[in-house]
Amino acid sequence: MEVTDKHNERIAKMTFASVYPHYLAKVEKKGRTKAELYQVIEWLTGYDETKLQKLIDNKITFEVFFKNAKLNPNAHLITGVICGYRIEEIENSLTKQVRYLDKLVDELAKGRKMEKILRVG
């Protein structure tokens, strides 16, 4: 699938608060915990639970969410297909970062071991 400018703009303007409940429902439905979801998000972005809650309360966009994040230096190791897009082929950096997060949540929901999700040697 090709990522269009319109698609990238839509992702940039989407709020993290609007997507977070879906992430949580997805992982809990598969027997994973909110704490594990927070661990995965913190690994990718550097946001702890308190900071994350503030970002949710303030309804910040994904654009601001990732602009202020301290992206994990191993994030580039997140590869594969998510939502029909091959992550390593996405050129727009924000869209790629959002897809990194989508992929991590997906791996968590699928029962992958935390060491693998967090790309630990």
N, C-alpha and C positions, 0 to 999 in steps of 0.2 A: 504494500500500500504506500501511496505517496502522501507525505505530510504537506498540506497546503498552508499558505499564509493565513487563510481564514481559520483553519484548524489551530494553528499556533496562537493566534489572537484570542480565540475562544478559551484555550487552556490558560493563557496569561490572566484573563479576566475572571476565571472561575475562582471561587473562594475555597480555601482549604477547609473551612467549617462546613461547607456543603458536601464535601467528599468524605470527610473523616468518619461520619456515622456509617457510611457504606463500608469503609475499611474495617471498622470495629465489628459490624454485623457479620461481615465475611469471615473474619478470623474466629470470632466466637462461635459461629455456626459450625465451624470445623474443629471445635474443642481447644482452640488456642485462647490465650488470655489478653486482656487489655494491657497488662504489664509487658507482655512479649511484644505487642504492637508498639508500645512506647519505646521499648529497647531498640527495635528495628528502625523506627523513625529517628531516634536520637543518634544511632550509629551513622545514618545517612546525613543528617542535617546538623547535628550538634545541639539540637533543642531538647532540653530536659522536659519533664512532665509539666512543671510550673510554667515555663516559657511557652510550651505548646498550648496550654489552656488559655493563656493570654492571647495568643495568636488566633485561637478559635473564637474567643469572646469578642475580639476586635474585627472578626470577619475579614481578615486580610486575604488578598488575592494570592494565587500561586506565584505570580510575578514577584511580589514583595516577599513572600515566604522563602523562595529560593535565593532572592537577591541578598537577604540578610543571613542566610544559612552558611554554616562552615562545612561545606561538602566534604565527606570523608575522602581521603586521598585514594582509597581503594574502590571508589564508586565506579571507576572505569571497568572494573572486573565484572560488573553486572551486565550480562549479555543475554541474548535470546529474543523470543517474540512475546510481546504483550499487546493485547488489544489489536492484533493484526499487524503490528509494526515491529520490525527488527530493530532493537534498541541501538545497536552499534552503527546503524545506517542513518539514524535521525541526525540532521544537521543543526537544527535549532537547539541551542543549549538548554533553554528553559523546558521545552517539550521533552528533551532527553532526560532531564532531571526528574520531571513529573513521572515519566515512564519508569525511571529507576525505582521510584517509590512504589508505583503500581506493581512492578515486578517483585519487589521485596515482600509486599503484602500478599501477593499471590503465592509466593514460595512459602510464607508462613502458614497461610490457609491450607496449603497442600501437604502440610506436615513435615516439611523439610527441616533438618536439624539446624539449630540456631548457629552453630559454628560454620555451616555451609552458607546460610543466609548472610551472615556477617563477613563472609569471605576471609575467614581466619585460616592461616596456613594449615 
